[in-house]
Amino acid sequence: MLRANLFAMGFSVLVPSMIFAQSIIQLEEKAYQDSVARMMPSVVRIETFGGTERIGRTLASSGPTSGLVVSEDGYVISSSFNFVRKPSSILVIFSNGEKAAAEIVARDHSRMLTLLKVNTEQKLVVPRAISRGEIEVGQWAIAVGRTFDQAGPNVSIGIVSAVNRIWSKAVQTDAKISPSNYGGPLLDIQGRVIGVLVPLSPQGRGEVAGAEWYDSGIGFAIPLEDIFKQLDELKSGKDLYPGILGVVLEGNNLYNGFAKIAACHPNGPATKAGLKKNDTIIQIDQTPIIRQAQLKHVLGSKYADEQVQLVVRRDNTTFETEVLLTDELDPFEHPFLGVLPVRTSHDQKGVVIRYVYPDSPADHTGLQKGDQLVLFSGEEIIDAESLRKSIAAIEDRENVDLVFERSGQMQNVKLSLGVLPTLIPDVLPVEEIPAWNGGEQQDTGVVEIKLPESPSHCFAYIPENYNPQNPAGVVVWFHAPGGFDQEKLIDRWKDSCTARNLILLAPQSQNPSRWQRTEVEFSQKALNQLISRYKVDSTRIVAHGYQAGAAMAYLLGFAHRELVRGIAAVDATIPRLSRPPDNDPFQRLAIYTTVASQSPLEPLINQGIQLLRTMKYPVTVVDQGTSARYLADNEFEEFLRWVDSLDRL
C-alpha cells in the first residue's frame, strides 16, 4: 500500500511536468515556424544557367540557390559563391511563384556578397534587420534557404556561436550551412534577419573560401545591418573591395604582439601617409590598439577608399595621421643580395657566406665565400633571419651600405640590390652536417605522424644523421591519384634527405584515388606536429607533388604562407578558383613548376606561370620536352638544389 501511495504521488508530480515540457517543445516549434513564415516573402529562389554545377565535389553556381530581398524596388542580395562560374543568365522565383530575369549589379569582394536587380514590377517585401548590438552568443539562429522545394523553405536550427568573426565581418552559427542556403537569411526567433549566409574563411580569400566547411557546424552570416549601410553604393553599380593599409607587422603573435610595423609596402597607403619601419600603431578611429589582432579587427570591416585616423608612436613621440585605404597594392618584388648563408655557424653573430650567386649584386661587389657580413644599411646583422628581414624591409634599394669581415679585416662596400633569381645554381656544394653529440637522439627513419581527430594517415622520413642543432628543411610530398609505394618513395628520397638535411613528410589522402580540399587542413596540422617534434628550418619548407598531388601543394602553400616557403608542382595547374595571395615581404614564397609541350595542361600551366610572374613571384620553370612525367634523375637533383637554395639572401 505504501509503495502504491508513493507511486501515485510521484506520478501526480511527473504527469504535469511531462505536460509542461511537451508544451514548451510545442511553443518552441511554433515560434520557429512563425519566424520562418514571417520571412518567406523576402526569401527568393535563384536559378543560374550557363555555369557548372560543381567545383570538385562541392555544389556550385548552376543552382538552385537562395537570395534575400533588400529593397522593395527589385534588389536581391545573395552569396557570391552562387555566381562563381559567371552564369550567362539568372532567374529569380518569388514566394508567390512569379519568375523574373535578374542581372548582377555589383559585388562586395570583402564580404563575398552579390547584388542582383530583378526585372519585376511588384513591390517586394524587405525584411527587418536585428541590430548588431542585439545579437548575442547563445541566442537561437534559424538558417533559411529556398532551394529544394519552390513552395517551401529548407530550414536548419542552431544558435549564434560567436560574433565579430572573420575579423569583425561575420556572425558565426552552428546551424548547418551549405550551398542549399548560401545567400539566404539567418533569423532570430522573432523572424528578424541576423545576416545573410555566406562561406568564409579566416585564411582564404575568394567566393569559395570556407565552402569546404559546409554542414560542419561552422557557418557564417554577414549582418544585414552592415549590408544596408553599403546598399546605396552597391545599387549604384560600384564593386566594393577590402580596405588595405599596406603594412607588415613585426612578429607572428597576433594576440600578444604590438602593432609594430616591420615594413611598409612601396607606394602603399601607409607609405604615402608617412609611416615607417619601427612605427607602432596605437589607435585607429578612436579604438585603442594594444595587440595586432585588434588592428586586424578594425581594418577587417573597412573598405577601399575609406579614410582612417591613426595614432602612431615613433621613438618617444606620438603623432596623428590620416590614411586612405586602397583596394590593391603594387606587387611586391623581393630584393636580393646574392648569397647563401652558412647554416652551421651558431657561435657567432653575423652571416658567413656559403655561396655567391654569379652575376648578382654580391658578385659584382666582390664578396666571396667565407666572408662574414656584419652590418647592413647601418644595422647590426644578428643572424641570417635578421638580415633577411632587413633586406625585405629596406626602402631605398640603391647604394646600400654593407660591412663585412674578411681575414680579420673590416671592409665597407656600397651596392644596389637585385631581385630574387629564378635560375637554379648549376653547382651547389652540399653543406656538411656535424654529428649529434648532445645526448639521446630523437627517432629517425620512418616516423608515424598521427592526429587523434583525423582518420587520415601520414608518415615522415627522418634521416639517420638528423641533428637538432642544425634545423632540417621539409618537403611535404603529395602523391598523385592512386596512392604510392612507401618503400619506393623512401628509396628515392633517403640519400637526398641525408645529404641535403631534409625531412620528407608524406600525408595520404583518405580516398587513394583523389584528394579533397578539406585535406589541406589535415596536411597543415601534420606539418605543425612535425615542427613541434623536430627542429625545422622555416626557410626551406616546400609543398611538392605530382599531378593532383601538386594541386594540393598549391592549396597548402597559398593557404598557409606562415609555414610554406616553396611550392613545387609537377605537371599541374593552379587549382581552379584558387587565386594566389599577394606577395609578402616577410613570408617569401618561391614556385617551381614543369611544362611539357604534349601535356593537355600546358596552356593552363603557362597561364598560371604568367599570373604568378605578374604578381612578382620568383617562378622557376623546367621544360620537360614533349612528355609530362615525374622528375627524371637529373631533374630531381636540380630540384633538390632549388630546395637547398630557398634560404638565399
C-alpha positions in Angstrom: 0.0 0.0 0.0 2.8 2.4 0.9 4.5 1.7 -2.4 1.3 2.3 -4.2 0.8 5.6 -2.5 4.3 6.7 -3.2 4.0 5.7 -6.8 0.7 7.7 -7.1 2.4 10.7 -5.5 5.3 10.5 -7.9 3.0 10.0 -10.9 1.0 13.0 -9.9 4.1 15.2 -10.0 5.5 13.6 -13.1 2.5 13.9 -15.3 2.2 17.7 -15.0 6.0 18.0 -15.6 5.7 15.9 -18.8 2.8 18.0 -20.0 4.7 21.2 -19.2 7.8 20.0 -21.1 5.7 19.0 -24.0 4.0 22.4 -24.2 7.4 24.1 -24.1 8.5 22.0 -27.1 5.3 22.8 -28.9 5.8 26.5 -28.2 9.4 26.4 -29.5 8.3 24.6 -32.6 5.5 27.1 -33.2 8.0 30.0 -32.7 10.4 28.6 -35.3 7.5 28.1 -37.7 6.2 31.6 -37.2 9.7 33.1 -37.6 10.2 31.4 -40.9 6.7 32.1 -42.1 7.2 35.9 -41.5 10.4 35.8 -43.5 9.4 33.7 -46.5 8.0 36.6 -48.7 11.5 38.0 -48.6 13.4 34.8 -49.5 13.8 34.0 -53.2 14.9 31.1 -55.1 17.7 31.8 -57.7 18.4 29.6 -60.7 21.5 30.2 -62.8 22.3 28.9 -66.3 25.4 28.6 -68.3 27.7 27.6 -65.5 28.9 24.4 -63.9 27.2 22.5 -61.1 30.3 21.5 -59.1 33.7 22.7 -58.0 35.4 19.4 -57.3 32.8 17.7 -55.1 31.0 20.9 -54.0 27.7 22.1 -55.4 28.4 25.4 -57.1 26.8 28.0 -59.2 24.2 26.5 -61.5 21.7 26.5 -58.7 19.1 26.5 -57.5 20.3 28.7 -54.7 18.8 31.4 -52.4 18.7 35.1 -52.1 17.2 37.8 -49.8 15.2 40.9 -50.8 16.9 44.1 -49.6 15.0 46.8 -51.4 11.3 46.9 -52.4 12.2 48.1 -55.9 13.6 44.8 -57.1 17.0 44.3 -55.4 18.1 41.0 -54.0 21.4 40.1 -52.2 23.0 36.7 -52.3 26.3 34.9 -51.7 28.9 35.4 -54.4 29.5 31.7 -54.2 26.3 31.2 -56.2 27.7 33.1 -59.2 31.3 32.0 -59.1 31.1 30.4 -62.6 29.8 33.6 -64.2 26.4 32.3 -65.4 25.0 33.6 -68.7 21.5 34.1 -67.3 19.9 34.4 -63.8 16.2 33.6 -62.9 14.6 34.7 -59.6 11.5 32.9 -58.3 9.5 34.7 -55.6 7.4 33.2 -52.9 4.2 33.7 -54.9 5.6 31.7 -57.8 6.4 34.7 -60.1 9.5 34.3 -62.1 11.7 37.2 -63.4 15.1 37.6 -65.0 17.8 39.3 -63.0 21.3 40.7 -63.6 24.3 41.3 -61.4 24.6 44.9 -60.4 27.7 44.9 -58.1 29.8 42.7 -55.8 31.1 43.1 -52.3 34.5 41.4 -52.6 35.2 41.8 -48.9 32.1 40.1 -47.5 31.6 37.9 -50.6 28.1 39.2 -51.5 26.5 39.9 -54.9 23.6 42.3 -55.5 21.0 41.5 -58.2 18.4 43.7 -59.9 15.3 41.7 -60.7 13.1 42.7 -63.7 9.8 42.9 -61.8 7.0 45.4 -61.3 5.8 44.0 -58.0 6.7 45.8 -54.7 9.0 43.4 -52.8 8.9 42.8 -49.0 12.0 44.0 -47.2 12.8 42.1 -44.0 13.6 43.7 -40.7 17.2 43.5 -39.6 18.3 42.9 -36.0 20.8 45.5 -34.9 24.4 44.3 -34.3 24.1 45.3 -30.6 21.2 42.9 -30.0 23.0 39.8 -31.4 24.1 37.7 -28.5 26.1 34.5 -28.3 23.7 31.6 -27.4 20.6 33.0 -28.9 18.5 30.9 -31.4 19.6 31.1 -35.0 17.5 29.8 -37.9 19.2 29.3 -41.3 16.7 29.5 -44.2 17.1 28.8 -47.9 14.7 28.3 -50.8 16.4 25.6 -52.8 14.8 22.1 -52.8 11.1 23.0 -53.0 9.8 26.1 -54.6 6.7 26.1 -52.4 8.6 26.0 -49.1 11.9 26.7 -47.4 14.7 24.5 -46.2 15.5 25.2 -42.6 18.3 24.4 -40.1 18.2 25.4 -36.5 21.1 26.3 -34.1 22.5 29.1 -32.1 24.7 32.1 -32.6 28.1 30.6 -31.5 30.2 33.8 -31.9 30.1 37.4 -33.1 32.7 39.6 -34.8 34.2 36.6 -36.6 36.4 36.8 -39.8 37.9 40.0 -38.5 34.6 41.6 -37.5 32.8 40.9 -40.7 30.5 38.0 -39.7 28.4 36.2 -37.1 29.1 32.5 -36.6 26.4 29.9 -36.1 26.4 26.1 -35.5 23.2 25.8 -37.7 24.0 23.7 -40.7 25.1 26.0 -43.6 25.7 24.7 -47.1 25.2 25.6 -50.8 21.5 24.8 -50.1 21.1 28.0 -48.1 24.1 30.2 -49.1 22.5 33.6 -49.9 19.5 33.0 -47.6 18.9 34.6 -44.2 19.9 33.7 -40.7 17.0 34.6 -38.5 16.4 35.1 -34.8 13.4 33.6 -33.0 11.3 36.7 -33.8 11.8 36.5 -37.5 14.3 39.3 -37.7 17.3 38.8 -40.0 20.6 38.4 -38.3 22.5 38.2 -41.5 23.0 36.7 -45.0 24.6 33.3 -45.1 28.0 33.0 -47.0 31.0 30.7 -47.0 34.0 32.5 -45.4 37.5 31.5 -44.1 39.9 33.4 -41.9 42.8 32.2 -44.0 41.5 32.0 -47.6 40.0 34.6 -49.9 37.5 34.3 -52.8 34.0 33.2 -53.4 34.6 29.5 -52.4 36.8 30.0 -49.4 35.2 28.3 -46.5 32.8 26.2 -48.6 34.6 23.1 -47.5 33.1 23.6 -44.0 29.5 23.2 -45.1 27.2 21.3 -42.7 30.1 21.1 -40.2 28.6 23.4 -37.5 30.9 26.3 -38.7 28.8 28.7 -40.7 28.9 32.5 -41.2 26.4 35.3 -41.9 27.1 38.9 -42.8 25.0 41.1 -40.6 22.1 42.6 -42.6 22.6 45.9 -40.8 26.0 46.1 -42.3 24.6 45.3 -45.8 22.1 48.1 -45.6 24.9 50.6 -44.8 26.6 49.8 -48.1 23.4 49.2 -50.2 23.3 52.6 -51.9 26.9 52.1 -53.2 26.1 48.6 -54.5 22.9 49.8 -56.1 25.0 52.5 -58.0 27.0 49.6 -59.6 30.1 50.1 -57.6 32.0 47.0 -56.6 33.4 47.1 -53.0 36.8 45.8 -52.0 38.6 45.2 -48.7 40.5 48.2 -47.4 44.3 47.7 -47.4 46.6 49.7 -45.2 49.8 48.3 -46.7 52.0 47.4 -43.7 53.6 44.2 -42.5 53.7 43.8 -38.7 56.6 42.6 -36.7 56.5 39.0 -35.5 53.7 36.5 -35.8 52.0 36.8 -32.4 48.5 38.3 -33.2 47.3 38.2 -29.6 50.3 39.4 -27.7 52.4 41.4 -30.1 52.2 45.1 -30.5 51.1 46.5 -33.9 54.7 47.5 -34.7 55.5 48.0 -38.4 58.2 45.8 -39.8 57.8 47.1 -43.3 55.6 49.3 -45.4 54.7 48.4 -49.0 56.3 50.7 -51.5 53.7 53.3 -52.8 51.1 51.9 -50.4 48.7 54.0 -48.3 50.9 53.7 -45.2 54.0 54.9 -47.0 52.1 57.8 -48.6 50.9 58.8 -45.1 54.5 58.9 -43.8 54.5 55.7 -41.8 57.9 53.9 -41.4 59.5 50.8 -40.2 59.5 50.5 -36.4 56.5 52.8 -36.0 53.8 51.4 -33.7 50.1 51.9 -34.4 48.4 52.6 -31.0 45.0 53.8 -32.1 42.7 53.7 -35.2 39.5 55.6 -35.5 39.4 56.2 -31.7 39.8 52.5 -31.0 43.0 51.7 -28.8 45.3 49.2 -30.4 47.2 47.1 -28.0 47.5 43.8 -29.9 47.9 43.1 -33.6 44.6 41.2 -33.7 42.8 44.4 -32.7 44.2 46.2 -35.7 43.1 43.4 -37.9 39.6 43.5 -36.4 39.2 47.2 -37.0 40.6 47.1 -40.6 38.7 43.9 -41.4 35.4 45.8 -41.6 36.8 48.7 -43.7 36.5 49.1 -47.4 38.9 50.6 -50.0 38.6 54.4 -50.4 37.7 54.7 -46.7 39.8 57.1 -44.7 41.0 56.1 -41.3 42.6 58.1 -38.5 45.7 56.6 -37.0 47.7 57.5 -33.8 51.3 56.3 -34.2 54.2 56.1 -31.8 57.6 56.7 -33.2 60.5 56.5 -30.8 59.3 58.5 -27.8 56.7 60.7 -29.5 53.2 60.2 -30.9 51.5 61.7 -33.9 48.3 61.5 -35.8 47.8 60.9 -39.5 45.0 60.1 -41.9 45.4 57.1 -44.3 43.2 56.5 -47.4 42.8 52.7 -47.7 43.3 51.1 -51.1 41.9 48.0 -52.8 45.3 46.7 -54.1 49.0 47.2 -53.7 51.7 47.2 -56.3 53.1 43.7 -56.5 56.0 43.3 -54.1 59.2 42.0 -55.6 61.7 40.6 -53.1 65.1 42.3 -53.2 68.2 40.1 -53.4 71.8 40.5 -52.2 73.0 37.4 -53.9 74.4 35.0 -51.3 73.5 31.8 -49.5 74.3 31.7 -45.7 76.3 29.1 -43.9 73.7 27.3 -41.7 76.0 25.7 -39.1 77.7 28.9 -37.7 75.8 29.2 -34.4 78.5 30.5 -32.3 79.0 33.9 -33.8 76.9 36.9 -34.9 76.6 38.0 -38.5 76.3 35.8 -41.5 79.0 33.8 -43.1 78.7 33.4 -46.9 78.4 29.8 -48.1 77.9 30.6 -51.8 77.8 33.7 -54.0 75.4 33.8 -56.9 77.2 34.6 -60.2 76.3 38.0 -61.7 74.5 39.0 -58.5 74.9 42.3 -56.6 77.2 40.4 -54.1 79.3 39.0 -57.0 79.6 42.5 -58.6 80.8 43.9 -55.3 83.5 41.2 -54.9 82.0 39.3 -52.0 83.4 35.8 -51.6 82.6 32.5 -49.9 83.7 32.7 -46.3 83.2 36.5 -45.9 81.3 37.4 -42.7 78.5 40.0 -43.2 78.4 42.3 -40.1 76.4 45.5 -40.9 73.6 46.1 -43.4 72.4 49.6 -44.0 73.8 50.6 -40.6 72.1 47.9 -38.7 73.9 45.1 -36.9 73.4 41.7 -38.5 72.4 39.2 -35.8 71.8 36.2 -38.0 70.5 35.2 -41.4 66.9 35.8 -40.4 67.5 39.3 -39.2 69.4 40.1 -42.4 66.6 38.6 -44.5 64.1 40.9 -42.8 66.3 43.9 -43.2 66.7 43.2 -46.9 62.9 42.8 -47.3 62.1 46.0 -45.4 64.6 48.3 -47.0 63.0 51.3 -48.6 65.9 52.5 -50.8 67.4 49.6 -52.7 70.1 51.7 -54.3 73.5 52.5 -52.7 73.1 50.2 -49.7 75.9 50.2 -47.2 77.3 46.7 -46.3 80.1 46.0 -43.9 81.8 42.6 -43.9 84.9 40.9 -42.4 87.5 39.1 -44.5 90.6 37.6 -43.0 90.2 39.7 -39.8 89.8 43.0 -41.8 86.6 45.0 -41.9 85.6 46.3 -45.3 82.8 48.6 -46.4 81.1 48.5 -49.8 78.0 50.0 -51.5 75.7 48.0 -53.7 72.3 48.1 -55.3 70.0 45.2 -54.6 68.7 43.0 -57.3 65.6 40.7 -57.4 65.3 37.0 -56.4 66.6 34.8 -59.2 64.6 32.0 -60.9 67.7 30.1 -62.2 68.9 27.2 -60.1 72.7 27.2 -59.4 74.5 24.7 -61.7 76.6 23.5 -58.8 75.7 24.0 -55.1 78.2 22.4 -52.6 76.5 20.2 -50.0 76.9 21.6 -46.5 78.3 19.2 -44.0 76.1 18.3 -41.1 78.0 17.8 -37.9 77.3 14.6 -35.9 74.9 14.9 -33.0 76.7 14.6 -29.7 74.2 16.2 -27.3 72.7 13.1 -25.7 69.8 10.8 -26.6 68.9 11.1 -30.3 65.3 11.5 -31.4 63.6 8.9 -33.5 64.9 8.7 -37.1 63.8 6.6 -40.1 60.1 6.2 -40.7 58.0 8.0 -38.1 54.2 8.0 -38.0 52.5 11.3 -37.7 49.1 10.8 -36.3 46.4 13.3 -35.4 43.8 12.0 -32.9 41.0 13.9 -34.5 41.6 12.6 -38.0 41.4 9.1 -39.6 44.0 10.2 -42.3 47.5 8.7 -42.3 50.8 10.4 -42.6 54.4 9.5 -42.1 57.7 11.3 -42.0 61.2 10.1 -43.0 63.8 11.5 -40.7 67.4 11.0 -42.0 69.8 9.0 -39.7 72.1 12.0 -39.5 69.4 14.3 -38.2 71.0 16.8 -35.8 68.6 19.1 -33.8 71.4 21.7 -33.7 71.1 22.1 -37.4 67.4 22.5 -38.4 66.3 20.4 -41.3 64.3 21.5 -44.4 60.9 19.8 -45.0 59.4 18.5 -48.2 55.7 17.8 -47.9 55.1 15.2 -50.6 51.5 14.9 -52.0 51.1 11.7 -54.0 49.3 11.5 -57.4 45.9 9.7 -57.6 46.3 6.0 -57.0 48.4 6.3 -53.9 52.1 5.4 -53.7 54.5 2.7 -52.6 56.1 3.8 -49.3 59.3 1.8 -49.8 59.9 3.1 -53.3 59.3 6.6 -52.1 61.8 6.4 -49.3 64.3 4.7 -51.5 64.0 7.7 -53.9 64.4 10.3 -51.1 66.6 8.6 -48.5 70.1 9.6 -49.8 68.9 13.1 -50.7 67.4 13.7 -47.2 70.7 12.7 -45.7 72.9 14.8 -48.0 70.7 17.9 -48.1 69.4 17.8 -44.4 65.8 17.3 -45.4 62.8 15.6 -43.8 60.2 14.0 -46.0 56.6 14.4 -44.8 54.0 12.3 -46.7 50.3 12.8 -45.9 48.0 10.3 -47.6 44.5 11.0 -49.0 41.7 9.2 -47.3 40.5 8.1 -50.8 43.6 6.8 -52.7 42.0 7.8 -56.0 41.6 11.5 -55.2 42.4 14.4 -52.8 39.9 16.7 -51.3 40.4 20.3 -50.5 39.4 19.6 -46.8 42.6 17.5 -46.5 44.7 20.7 -46.8 43.9 21.3 -43.1 45.0 17.8 -42.1 48.3 18.3 -44.0 48.9 21.6 -42.3 48.2 20.1 -38.9 50.6 17.2 -39.7 53.3 19.6 -40.6 52.8 21.6 -37.4 53.0 18.3 -35.4 56.3 17.5 -37.2 57.6 21.0 -36.4 56.7 20.5 -32.7 58.7 17.3 -32.5 61.8 18.2 -34.7 63.9 21.2 -35.4 62.8 22.5 -38.7 64.4 25.2 -41.0 61.4 27.5 -41.6 63.1 29.0 -44.7 63.1 25.6 -46.5 59.6 24.2 -46.1 58.3 23.0 -49.5 54.9 21.7 -50.6 55.6 19.3 -53.5 53.5 17.0 -55.6 52.8 15.4 -59.0 49.5 16.0 -60.9 46.6 16.2 -58.5 49.1 16.0 -55.6 50.7 19.1 -57.0 47.3 20.9 -56.9 47.3 20.1 -53.2 50.8 21.6 -52.9 49.4 24.8 -54.4 46.5 24.8 -52.0 48.7 24.2 -48.9 51.2 26.9 -50.0 48.6 29.5 -50.8 46.5 28.9 -47.6 49.5 28.7 -45.2 52.0 31.3 -46.1 53.1 31.4 -42.5 54.6 27.9 -43.0 55.4 27.2 -46.6 58.3 28.8 -48.5 58.2 26.9 -51.7 55.7 25.2 -54.0 57.0 22.6 -56.4 54.3 21.5 -58.9 55.0 18.8 -61.5 52.5 18.6 -64.4 49.8 20.6 -62.6 48.0 23.8 -62.8 46.9 26.2 -60.1 43.6 24.8 -58.8 40.5 26.4 -60.3 39.2 29.3 -58.2 42.3 29.5 -56.1 43.9 32.9 -56.5 47.5 33.2 -55.3 47.8 35.6 -52.3 49.7 38.8 -52.7 53.5 38.5 -52.5 54.5 39.3 -48.9 57.8 40.9 -47.8 58.3 38.5 -44.8 56.5 35.4 -46.0 58.6 34.6 -49.0 57.2 32.0 -51.5 59.1 30.6 -54.5 57.5 28.5 -57.2 59.0 25.5 -59.1 56.9 24.1 -62.0 57.3 21.9 -65.0 55.9 22.3 -68.6 55.7 19.6 -71.3 54.5 20.5 -74.8 52.3 17.5 -75.2 50.7 17.7 -71.8 47.0 18.6 -72.1 47.6 21.0 -69.2 50.3 23.0 -70.9 48.1 26.1 -71.8 46.7 26.3 -68.3 50.2 25.8 -66.7 51.5 28.6 -68.8 48.6 30.9 -67.8 49.4 30.2 -64.1 53.1 31.0 -64.7 52.1 34.3 -66.3 49.8 35.1 -63.4 52.5 34.3 -60.7 55.1 36.4 -62.6 52.7 39.3 -62.8 52.4 39.1 -59.1 56.2 39.2 -58.9 56.7 35.7 -57.6 60.0 34.0 -58.5 58.9 31.2 -60.8 61.4 28.5 -61.9 60.2 26.7 -65.0 61.6 23.3 -66.0 61.0 22.3 -69.7 60.2 18.6 -69.8 60.2 18.4 -73.6 57.2 16.7 -75.1 56.1 14.3 -72.4 54.8 15.1 -68.9 56.2 12.8 -66.2 57.6 13.0 -62.7 61.2 14.2 -62.4 63.9 12.3 -64.0 67.2 11.8 -62.0 68.9 14.9 -63.4 65.7 17.0 -62.9 65.4 15.6 -59.4 68.9 16.6 -58.5 68.2 20.1 -59.9 65.0 20.3 -57.9 67.0 19.4 -54.7 69.4 22.3 -55.4 66.3 24.6 -55.8 65.1 23.4 -52.3 68.6 23.9 -50.9 68.7 27.5 -52.1 65.5 28.8 -50.7 67.2 30.5 -47.8 69.1 32.8 -50.2 69.6 36.4 -49.2 
